[in-house]
Amino acid sequence: MTVRTESTESTGKKTAAVDNVLAIAEETGVTPAQVAVAWVRERAARSVATLAPIIGPRGLSPLDSCLGARRT
């Protein structure tokens, strides 16, 4: 049995979003993970729904990078 998932965003939109995250990370001197986590935290501050970033680091370095978003 094959399960198909549908995406509501085009590949072009996804690529543009990733490009924006990479550009912001480079401009601000932080990692792309920090930009992404900070974006979710900012959205959560303005949302009536509960939003929380879910991180899945595979080691201390990626964990430190994600936690660094709290400082940005």
JOJOMO-V540258 format. One record per pair of residues at least 24 apart in sequence whose ideal C-beta (glycine too) atoms are under 7 Angstrom apart, sorted by the first residue. I is the first residue (numbers start at 1). J is the second residue. Records with the same first field share a line. If there is no record, write none. Layout:
# JOJOMO-V540258
I: J ; J
This chain:
# JOJOMO-V540258
30: 68 ; 72
31: 65
33: 62 ; 65 ; 66
34: 65 ; 68 ; 69 ; 72
37: 66 ; 69
38: 69 ; 72
41: 69
